[in-house]
Amino acid sequence: LVRGKTVDEALKITNKAVAEALDGLPPVKMHCSNLAEEAIRAAIEDYMKRNGLSDESTGCDACCRRCDDIHHHDEDDD
C-alpha cells in the first residue's frame, strides 16, 4: 500500500484506503485500519527524524490516539 509512494502520497493514506486495500473489513475489525493509518504516520515521522528532515509535513493535528497521547504528555510537562 505504501511501497513506491512518495512521503506526501503515503501521508494521504487513510484508514478507509487501508480497508479498501483489504477488500473491506468487518465492522468489529475496522479499528485495525485506524491502527494501520497511525502506524504509517509513525513510520514516516521516524524516517524524517532519523534523516534530519522536518516533520512538519506529517500534518499532525493530534487526530490519532498516538499523537493525542504525545500531546497530552507534553501538556503534563508544563
SEFIZA-3560 file (N, C-alpha, C; in Angstrom, 3 decimals):
REM SEFIZA-3560
<numar><xx>0.826</xx><yy>-1.199</yy><zz>0.000</zz><atom>N</atom></numar>
<numar><xx>0.000</xx><yy>0.000</yy><zz>0.000</zz><atom>CA</atom></numar>
<numar><xx>0.868</xx><yy>1.260</yy><zz>0.000</zz><atom>C</atom></numar>
<numar><xx>1.996</xx><yy>1.214</yy><zz>0.704</zz><atom>N</atom></numar>
<numar><xx>2.875</xx><yy>2.380</yy><zz>0.815</zz><atom>CA</atom></numar>
<numar><xx>4.054</xx><yy>2.286</yy><zz>-0.152</zz><atom>C</atom></numar>
<numar><xx>4.494</xx><yy>1.081</yy><zz>-0.403</zz><atom>N</atom></numar>
<numar><xx>5.682</xx><yy>0.882</yy><zz>-1.243</zz><atom>CA</atom></numar>
<numar><xx>5.518</xx><yy>1.569</yy><zz>-2.593</zz><atom>C</atom></numar>
<numar><xx>6.559</xx><yy>2.331</yy><zz>-2.976</zz><atom>N</atom></numar>
<numar><xx>6.545</xx><yy>3.012</yy><zz>-4.263</zz><atom>CA</atom></numar>
<numar><xx>5.907</xx><yy>4.392</yy><zz>-4.237</zz><atom>C</atom></numar>
<numar><xx>5.380</xx><yy>4.784</yy><zz>-3.091</zz><atom>N</atom></numar>
<numar><xx>4.742</xx><yy>6.100</yy><zz>-2.972</zz><atom>CA</atom></numar>
<numar><xx>5.737</xx><yy>7.106</yy><zz>-2.402</zz><atom>C</atom></numar>
<numar><xx>5.510</xx><yy>8.371</yy><zz>-2.705</zz><atom>N</atom></numar>
<numar><xx>6.302</xx><yy>9.423</yy><zz>-2.075</zz><atom>CA</atom></numar>
<numar><xx>5.806</xx><yy>9.592</yy><zz>-0.643</zz><atom>C</atom></numar>
<numar><xx>6.556</xx><yy>10.333</yy><zz>0.150</zz><atom>N</atom></numar>
<numar><xx>6.137</xx><yy>10.604</yy><zz>1.527</zz><atom>CA</atom></numar>
<numar><xx>4.793</xx><yy>11.317</yy><zz>1.525</zz><atom>C</atom></numar>
<numar><xx>4.645</xx><yy>12.306</yy><zz>0.656</zz><atom>N</atom></numar>
<numar><xx>3.377</xx><yy>13.043</yy><zz>0.601</zz><atom>CA</atom></numar>
<numar><xx>2.215</xx><yy>12.128</yy><zz>0.223</zz><atom>C</atom></numar>
<numar><xx>2.451</xx><yy>11.222</yy><zz>-0.720</zz><atom>N</atom></numar>
<numar><xx>1.396</xx><yy>10.279</yy><zz>-1.109</zz><atom>CA</atom></numar>
<numar><xx>1.058</xx><yy>9.337</yy><zz>0.047</zz><atom>C</atom></numar>
<numar><xx>2.086</xx><yy>8.872</yy><zz>0.752</zz><atom>N</atom></numar>
<numar><xx>1.863</xx><yy>7.958</yy><zz>1.878</zz><atom>CA</atom></numar>
<numar><xx>1.096</xx><yy>8.642</yy><zz>3.002</zz><atom>C</atom></numar>
<numar><xx>1.339</xx><yy>9.929</yy><zz>3.200</zz><atom>N</atom></numar>
<numar><xx>0.627</xx><yy>10.665</yy><zz>4.246</zz><atom>CA</atom></numar>
<numar><xx>-0.860</xx><yy>10.804</yy><zz>3.941</zz><atom>C</atom></numar>
<numar><xx>-1.227</xx><yy>10.620</yy><zz>2.704</zz><atom>N</atom></numar>
<numar><xx>-2.638</xx><yy>10.741</yy><zz>2.315</zz><atom>CA</atom></numar>
<numar><xx>-3.404</xx><yy>9.427</yy><zz>2.470</zz><atom>C</atom></numar>
<numar><xx>-2.703</xx><yy>8.365</yy><zz>2.855</zz><atom>N</atom></numar>
<numar><xx>-3.370</xx><yy>7.075</yy><zz>3.034</zz><atom>CA</atom></numar>
<numar><xx>-4.232</xx><yy>7.139</yy><zz>4.290</zz><atom>C</atom></numar>
<numar><xx>-5.492</xx><yy>6.821</yy><zz>4.124</zz><atom>N</atom></numar>
<numar><xx>-6.436</xx><yy>6.873</yy><zz>5.241</zz><atom>CA</atom></numar>
<numar><xx>-6.808</xx><yy>5.462</yy><zz>5.688</zz><atom>C</atom></numar>
<numar><xx>-7.480</xx><yy>5.399</yy><zz>6.819</zz><atom>N</atom></numar>
<numar><xx>-7.943</xx><yy>4.094</yy><zz>7.284</zz><atom>CA</atom></numar>
<numar><xx>-8.924</xx><yy>3.480</yy><zz>6.286</zz><atom>C</atom></numar>
<numar><xx>-9.684</xx><yy>4.310</yy><zz>5.599</zz><atom>N</atom></numar>
<numar><xx>-10.613</xx><yy>3.793</yy><zz>4.592</zz><atom>CA</atom></numar>
<numar><xx>-9.854</xx><yy>3.173</yy><zz>3.422</zz><atom>C</atom></numar>
<numar><xx>-8.740</xx><yy>3.793</yy><zz>3.028</zz><atom>N</atom></numar>
<numar><xx>-7.921</xx><yy>3.239</yy><zz>1.949</zz><atom>CA</atom></numar>
<numar><xx>-7.332</xx><yy>1.894</yy><zz>2.363</zz><atom>C</atom></numar>
<numar><xx>-6.933</xx><yy>1.781</yy><zz>3.625</zz><atom>N</atom></numar>
<numar><xx>-6.405</xx><yy>0.514</yy><zz>4.133</zz><atom>CA</atom></numar>
<numar><xx>-7.485</xx><yy>-0.561</yy><zz>4.051</zz><atom>C</atom></numar>
<numar><xx>-8.679</xx><yy>-0.237</yy><zz>4.523</zz><atom>N</atom></numar>
<numar><xx>-9.786</xx><yy>-1.196</yy><zz>4.494</zz><atom>CA</atom></numar>
<numar><xx>-10.116</xx><yy>-1.606</yy><zz>3.058</zz><atom>C</atom></numar>
<numar><xx>-10.113</xx><yy>-0.644</yy><zz>2.142</zz><atom>N</atom></numar>
<numar><xx>-10.400</xx><yy>-0.954</yy><zz>0.737</zz><atom>CA</atom></numar>
<numar><xx>-9.331</xx><yy>-1.860</yy><zz>0.142</zz><atom>C</atom></numar>
<numar><xx>-8.064</xx><yy>-1.624</yy><zz>0.513</zz><atom>N</atom></numar>
<numar><xx>-6.975</xx><yy>-2.456</yy><zz>0.006</zz><atom>CA</atom></numar>
<numar><xx>-7.107</xx><yy>-3.901</yy><zz>0.485</zz><atom>C</atom></numar>
<numar><xx>-7.796</xx><yy>-4.083</yy><zz>1.594</zz><atom>N</atom></numar>
<numar><xx>-8.026</xx><yy>-5.422</yy><zz>2.139</zz><atom>CA</atom></numar>
<numar><xx>-9.380</xx><yy>-5.984</yy><zz>1.717</zz><atom>C</atom></numar>
<numar><xx>-9.974</xx><yy>-5.368</yy><zz>0.713</zz><atom>N</atom></numar>
<numar><xx>-11.310</xx><yy>-5.766</yy><zz>0.234</zz><atom>CA</atom></numar>
<numar><xx>-12.357</xx><yy>-5.682</yy><zz>1.333</zz><atom>C</atom></numar>
<numar><xx>-12.218</xx><yy>-4.662</yy><zz>2.160</zz><atom>N</atom></numar>
<numar><xx>-13.187</xx><yy>-4.420</yy><zz>3.224</zz><atom>CA</atom></numar>
<numar><xx>-12.829</xx><yy>-5.129</yy><zz>4.516</zz><atom>C</atom></numar>
<numar><xx>-13.371</xx><yy>-4.625</yy><zz>5.588</zz><atom>N</atom></numar>
<numar><xx>-13.182</xx><yy>-5.217</yy><zz>6.909</zz><atom>CA</atom></numar>
<numar><xx>-14.533</xx><yy>-5.317</yy><zz>7.597</zz><atom>C</atom></numar>
<numar><xx>-14.721</xx><yy>-6.344</yy><zz>8.412</zz><atom>N</atom></numar>
<numar><xx>-15.956</xx><yy>-6.398</yy><zz>9.194</zz><atom>CA</atom></numar>
<numar><xx>-15.986</xx><yy>-5.216</yy><zz>10.164</zz><atom>C</atom></numar>
<numar><xx>-17.148</xx><yy>-4.725</yy><zz>10.511</zz><atom>N</atom></numar>
<numar><xx>-17.247</xx><yy>-3.564</yy><zz>11.409</zz><atom>CA</atom></numar>
<numar><xx>-16.446</xx><yy>-3.707</yy><zz>12.704</zz><atom>C</atom></numar>
<numar><xx>-16.394</xx><yy>-4.911</yy><zz>13.261</zz><atom>N</atom></numar>
<numar><xx>-15.669</xx><yy>-5.093</yy><zz>14.524</zz><atom>CA</atom></numar>
<numar><xx>-14.154</xx><yy>-5.040</yy><zz>14.340</zz><atom>C</atom></numar>
<numar><xx>-13.682</xx><yy>-5.082</yy><zz>13.112</zz><atom>N</atom></numar>
<numar><xx>-12.247</xx><yy>-5.016</yy><zz>12.826</zz><atom>CA</atom></numar>
<numar><xx>-11.830</xx><yy>-3.686</yy><zz>12.200</zz><atom>C</atom></numar>
<numar><xx>-12.755</xx><yy>-2.777</yy><zz>12.014</zz><atom>N</atom></numar>
<numar><xx>-12.449</xx><yy>-1.502</yy><zz>11.361</zz><atom>CA</atom></numar>
<numar><xx>-11.397</xx><yy>-0.711</yy><zz>12.132</zz><atom>C</atom></numar>
<numar><xx>-11.324</xx><yy>-0.896</yy><zz>13.442</zz><atom>N</atom></numar>
<numar><xx>-10.315</xx><yy>-0.190</yy><zz>14.234</zz><atom>CA</atom></numar>
<numar><xx>-8.900</xx><yy>-0.567</yy><zz>13.796</zz><atom>C</atom></numar>
<numar><xx>-8.742</xx><yy>-1.746</yy><zz>13.224</zz><atom>N</atom></numar>
<numar><xx>-7.427</xx><yy>-2.171</yy><zz>12.749</zz><atom>CA</atom></numar>
<numar><xx>-6.926</xx><yy>-1.265</yy><zz>11.625</zz><atom>C</atom></numar>
<numar><xx>-7.840</xx><yy>-0.770</yy><zz>10.805</zz><atom>N</atom></numar>
<numar><xx>-7.430</xx><yy>0.144</yy><zz>9.738</zz><atom>CA</atom></numar>
<numar><xx>-6.975</xx><yy>1.477</yy><zz>10.325</zz><atom>C</atom></numar>
<numar><xx>-7.555</xx><yy>1.883</yy><zz>11.454</zz><atom>N</atom></numar>
<numar><xx>-7.088</xx><yy>3.094</yy><zz>12.143</zz><atom>CA</atom></numar>
<numar><xx>-5.668</xx><yy>2.890</yy><zz>12.656</zz><atom>C</atom></numar>
<numar><xx>-5.405</xx><yy>1.716</yy><zz>13.211</zz><atom>N</atom></numar>
<numar><xx>-4.063</xx><yy>1.407</yy><zz>13.703</zz><atom>CA</atom></numar>
<numar><xx>-3.051</xx><yy>1.422</yy><zz>12.564</zz><atom>C</atom></numar>
<numar><xx>-3.444</xx><yy>0.913</yy><zz>11.406</zz><atom>N</atom></numar>
<numar><xx>-2.550</xx><yy>0.906</yy><zz>10.247</zz><atom>CA</atom></numar>
<numar><xx>-2.230</xx><yy>2.325</yy><zz>9.794</zz><atom>C</atom></numar>
<numar><xx>-3.247</xx><yy>3.186</yy><zz>9.749</zz><atom>N</atom></numar>
<numar><xx>-3.020</xx><yy>4.581</yy><zz>9.360</zz><atom>CA</atom></numar>
<numar><xx>-2.063</xx><yy>5.250</yy><zz>10.344</zz><atom>C</atom></numar>
<numar><xx>-2.269</xx><yy>5.020</yy><zz>11.630</zz><atom>N</atom></numar>
<numar><xx>-1.391</xx><yy>5.592</yy><zz>12.650</zz><atom>CA</atom></numar>
<numar><xx>0.030</xx><yy>5.055</yy><zz>12.507</zz><atom>C</atom></numar>
<numar><xx>0.173</xx><yy>3.772</yy><zz>12.192</zz><atom>N</atom></numar>
<numar><xx>1.492</xx><yy>3.164</yy><zz>12.031</zz><atom>CA</atom></numar>
<numar><xx>2.233</xx><yy>3.763</yy><zz>10.840</zz><atom>C</atom></numar>
<numar><xx>1.524</xx><yy>4.027</yy><zz>9.766</zz><atom>N</atom></numar>
<numar><xx>2.140</xx><yy>4.650</yy><zz>8.591</zz><atom>CA</atom></numar>
<numar><xx>2.673</xx><yy>6.027</yy><zz>8.962</zz><atom>C</atom></numar>
<numar><xx>1.863</xx><yy>6.817</yy><zz>9.641</zz><atom>N</atom></numar>
<numar><xx>2.296</xx><yy>8.161</yy><zz>10.048</zz><atom>CA</atom></numar>
<numar><xx>3.482</xx><yy>8.095</yy><zz>11.012</zz><atom>C</atom></numar>
<numar><xx>3.455</xx><yy>7.145</yy><zz>11.938</zz><atom>N</atom></numar>
<numar><xx>4.552</xx><yy>6.997</yy><zz>12.893</zz><atom>CA</atom></numar>
<numar><xx>5.842</xx><yy>6.600</yy><zz>12.174</zz><atom>C</atom></numar>
<numar><xx>5.736</xx><yy>5.718</yy><zz>11.189</zz><atom>N</atom></numar>
<numar><xx>6.911</xx><yy>5.295</yy><zz>10.432</zz><atom>CA</atom></numar>
<numar><xx>7.495</xx><yy>6.464</yy><zz>9.641</zz><atom>C</atom></numar>
<numar><xx>6.640</xx><yy>7.279</yy><zz>9.057</zz><atom>N</atom></numar>
<numar><xx>7.107</xx><yy>8.448</yy><zz>8.306</zz><atom>CA</atom></numar>
<numar><xx>7.770</xx><yy>9.445</yy><zz>9.251</zz><atom>C</atom></numar>
<numar><xx>7.157</xx><yy>9.673</yy><zz>10.395</zz><atom>N</atom></numar>
<numar><xx>7.734</xx><yy>10.585</yy><zz>11.388</zz><atom>CA</atom></numar>
<numar><xx>9.116</xx><yy>10.094</yy><zz>11.811</zz><atom>C</atom></numar>
<numar><xx>9.253</xx><yy>8.793</yy><zz>12.061</zz><atom>N</atom></numar>
<numar><xx>10.533</xx><yy>8.209</yy><zz>12.449</zz><atom>CA</atom></numar>
<numar><xx>11.560</xx><yy>8.369</yy><zz>11.334</zz><atom>C</atom></numar>
<numar><xx>11.158</xx><yy>8.085</yy><zz>10.106</zz><atom>N</atom></numar>
<numar><xx>12.044</xx><yy>8.234</yy><zz>8.950</zz><atom>CA</atom></numar>
<numar><xx>12.556</xx><yy>9.668</yy><zz>8.849</zz><atom>C</atom></numar>
<numar><xx>11.653</xx><yy>10.617</yy><zz>9.007</zz><atom>N</atom></numar>
<numar><xx>12.030</xx><yy>12.021</yy><zz>8.859</zz><atom>CA</atom></numar>
<numar><xx>12.976</xx><yy>12.451</yy><zz>9.973</zz><atom>C</atom></numar>
<numar><xx>12.721</xx><yy>12.017</yy><zz>11.191</zz><atom>N</atom></numar>
<numar><xx>13.604</xx><yy>12.362</yy><zz>12.306</zz><atom>CA</atom></numar>
<numar><xx>14.983</xx><yy>11.751</yy><zz>12.119</zz><atom>C</atom></numar>
<numar><xx>15.034</xx><yy>10.493</yy><zz>11.693</zz><atom>N</atom></numar>
<numar><xx>16.316</xx><yy>9.808</yy><zz>11.511</zz><atom>CA</atom></numar>
<numar><xx>17.144</xx><yy>10.413</yy><zz>10.381</zz><atom>C</atom></numar>
<numar><xx>16.476</xx><yy>11.053</yy><zz>9.443</zz><atom>N</atom></numar>
<numar><xx>17.168</xx><yy>11.636</yy><zz>8.299</zz><atom>CA</atom></numar>
<numar><xx>17.284</xx><yy>13.149</yy><zz>8.388</zz><atom>C</atom></numar>
<numar><xx>16.986</xx><yy>13.708</yy><zz>9.562</zz><atom>N</atom></numar>
<numar><xx>17.131</xx><yy>15.142</yy><zz>9.779</zz><atom>CA</atom></numar>
<numar><xx>16.198</xx><yy>15.987</yy><zz>8.944</zz><atom>C</atom></numar>
<numar><xx>15.055</xx><yy>15.444</yy><zz>8.602</zz><atom>N</atom></numar>
<numar><xx>14.081</xx><yy>16.173</yy><zz>7.799</zz><atom>CA</atom></numar>
<numar><xx>13.026</xx><yy>16.778</yy><zz>8.709</zz><atom>C</atom></numar>
<numar><xx>12.432</xx><yy>17.841</yy><zz>8.271</zz><atom>N</atom></numar>
<numar><xx>11.365</xx><yy>18.474</yy><zz>9.039</zz><atom>CA</atom></numar>
<numar><xx>10.181</xx><yy>17.540</yy><zz>9.108</zz><atom>C</atom></numar>
<numar><xx>9.557</xx><yy>17.432</yy><zz>10.281</zz><atom>N</atom></numar>
<numar><xx>8.379</xx><yy>16.584</yy><zz>10.403</zz><atom>CA</atom></numar>
<numar><xx>7.093</xx><yy>17.388</yy><zz>10.280</zz><atom>C</atom></numar>
<numar><xx>7.198</xx><yy>18.651</yy><zz>9.842</zz><atom>N</atom></numar>
<numar><xx>6.009</xx><yy>19.488</yy><zz>9.689</zz><atom>CA</atom></numar>
<numar><xx>5.067</xx><yy>18.938</yy><zz>8.623</zz><atom>C</atom></numar>
<numar><xx>5.615</xx><yy>18.247</yy><zz>7.621</zz><atom>N</atom></numar>
<numar><xx>4.767</xx><yy>17.755</yy><zz>6.535</zz><atom>CA</atom></numar>
<numar><xx>3.901</xx><yy>16.579</yy><zz>6.954</zz><atom>C</atom></numar>
<numar><xx>4.148</xx><yy>16.020</yy><zz>8.154</zz><atom>N</atom></numar>
<numar><xx>3.290</xx><yy>14.929</yy><zz>8.604</zz><atom>CA</atom></numar>
<numar><xx>1.915</xx><yy>15.452</yy><zz>8.944</zz><atom>C</atom></numar>
<numar><xx>1.795</xx><yy>16.764</yy><zz>9.090</zz><atom>N</atom></numar>
<numar><xx>0.481</xx><yy>17.361</yy><zz>9.283</zz><atom>CA</atom></numar>
<numar><xx>-0.207</xx><yy>16.920</yy><zz>10.555</zz><atom>C</atom></numar>
<numar><xx>0.559</xx><yy>16.707</yy><zz>11.605</zz><atom>N</atom></numar>
<numar><xx>-0.027</xx><yy>16.225</yy><zz>12.853</zz><atom>CA</atom></numar>
<numar><xx>-1.009</xx><yy>17.249</yy><zz>13.403</zz><atom>C</atom></numar>
<numar><xx>-2.224</xx><yy>16.773</yy><zz>13.622</zz><atom>N</atom></numar>
<numar><xx>-3.219</xx><yy>17.630</yy><zz>14.257</zz><atom>CA</atom></numar>
<numar><xx>-3.833</xx><yy>16.906</yy><zz>15.449</zz><atom>C</atom></numar>
<numar><xx>-3.052</xx><yy>15.970</yy><zz>16.007</zz><atom>N</atom></numar>
<numar><xx>-3.456</xx><yy>15.194</yy><zz>17.186</zz><atom>CA</atom></numar>
<numar><xx>-4.749</xx><yy>14.428</yy><zz>16.944</zz><atom>C</atom></numar>
<numar><xx>-4.933</xx><yy>13.962</yy><zz>15.706</zz><atom>N</atom></numar>
<numar><xx>-6.180</xx><yy>13.264</yy><zz>15.373</zz><atom>CA</atom></numar>
<numar><xx>-6.145</xx><yy>11.789</yy><zz>15.740</zz><atom>C</atom></numar>
<numar><xx>-4.958</xx><yy>11.246</yy><zz>15.939</zz><atom>N</atom></numar>
<numar><xx>-4.894</xx><yy>9.817</yy><zz>16.245</zz><atom>CA</atom></numar>
<numar><xx>-4.559</xx><yy>9.599</yy><zz>17.715</zz><atom>C</atom></numar>
<numar><xx>-4.799</xx><yy>8.407</yy><zz>18.166</zz><atom>N</atom></numar>
<numar><xx>-4.576</xx><yy>8.080</yy><zz>19.569</zz><atom>CA</atom></numar>
<numar><xx>-3.119</xx><yy>8.309</yy><zz>19.950</zz><atom>C</atom></numar>
<numar><xx>-2.182</xx><yy>7.895</yy><zz>19.103</zz><atom>N</atom></numar>
<numar><xx>-0.766</xx><yy>8.038</yy><zz>19.405</zz><atom>CA</atom></numar>
<numar><xx>-0.389</xx><yy>9.504</yy><zz>19.561</zz><atom>C</atom></numar>
<numar><xx>-0.793</xx><yy>10.339</yy><zz>18.609</zz><atom>N</atom></numar>
<numar><xx>-0.474</xx><yy>11.764</yy><zz>18.683</zz><atom>CA</atom></numar>
<numar><xx>-1.162</xx><yy>12.408</yy><zz>19.878</zz><atom>C</atom></numar>
<numar><xx>-2.393</xx><yy>12.019</yy><zz>20.123</zz><atom>N</atom></numar>
<numar><xx>-3.126</xx><yy>12.577</yy><zz>21.250</zz><atom>CA</atom></numar>
<numar><xx>-2.400</xx><yy>12.266</yy><zz>22.550</zz><atom>C</atom></numar>
<numar><xx>-1.898</xx><yy>11.037</yy><zz>22.700</zz><atom>N</atom></numar>
<numar><xx>-1.149</xx><yy>10.663</yy><zz>23.898</zz><atom>CA</atom></numar>
<numar><xx>0.115</xx><yy>11.499</yy><zz>24.023</zz><atom>C</atom></numar>
<numar><xx>0.814</xx><yy>11.707</yy><zz>22.919</zz><atom>N</atom></numar>
<numar><xx>2.039</xx><yy>12.505</yy><zz>22.942</zz><atom>CA</atom></numar>
<numar><xx>1.731</xx><yy>13.937</yy><zz>23.344</zz><atom>C</atom></numar>
<numar><xx>0.693</xx><yy>14.521</yy><zz>22.759</zz><atom>N</atom></numar>
<numar><xx>0.360</xx><yy>15.907</yy><zz>23.061</zz><atom>CA</atom></numar>
<numar><xx>-0.098</xx><yy>16.067</yy><zz>24.503</zz><atom>C</atom></numar>
<numar><xx>-0.847</xx><yy>15.098</yy><zz>25.026</zz><atom>N</atom></numar>
<numar><xx>-1.244</xx><yy>15.181</yy><zz>26.426</zz><atom>CA</atom></numar>
<numar><xx>-0.031</xx><yy>15.047</yy><zz>27.332</zz><atom>C</atom></numar>
<numar><xx>0.922</xx><yy>14.194</yy><zz>26.942</zz><atom>N</atom></numar>
<numar><xx>2.141</xx><yy>14.043</yy><zz>27.721</zz><atom>CA</atom></numar>
<numar><xx>2.914</xx><yy>15.361</yy><zz>27.744</zz><atom>C</atom></numar>
<numar><xx>3.004</xx><yy>16.022</yy><zz>26.593</zz><atom>N</atom></numar>
<numar><xx>3.695</xx><yy>17.307</yy><zz>26.519</zz><atom>CA</atom></numar>
<numar><xx>3.020</xx><yy>18.338</yy><zz>27.412</zz><atom>C</atom></numar>
<numar><xx>1.691</xx><yy>18.338</yy><zz>27.451</zz><atom>N</atom></numar>
<numar><xx>0.966</xx><yy>19.291</yy><zz>28.284</zz><atom>CA</atom></numar>
<numar><xx>1.220</xx><yy>19.027</yy><zz>29.757</zz><atom>C</atom></numar>
<numar><xx>1.390</xx><yy>17.752</yy><zz>30.131</zz><atom>N</atom></numar>
<numar><xx>1.655</xx><yy>17.407</yy><zz>31.522</zz><atom>CA</atom></numar>
<numar><xx>3.011</xx><yy>17.917</yy><zz>31.976</zz><atom>C</atom></numar>
<numar><xx>3.954</xx><yy>18.064</yy><zz>31.023</zz><atom>N</atom></numar>
<numar><xx>5.292</xx><yy>18.539</yy><zz>31.359</zz><atom>CA</atom></numar>
<numar><xx>5.324</xx><yy>20.017</yy><zz>31.696</zz><atom>C</atom></numar>
<numar><xx>4.299</xx><yy>20.777</yy><zz>31.297</zz><atom>N</atom></numar>
<numar><xx>4.278</xx><yy>22.226</yy><zz>31.524</zz><atom>CA</atom></numar>
<numar><xx>4.084</xx><yy>22.577</yy><zz>32.971</zz><atom>C</atom></numar>
//
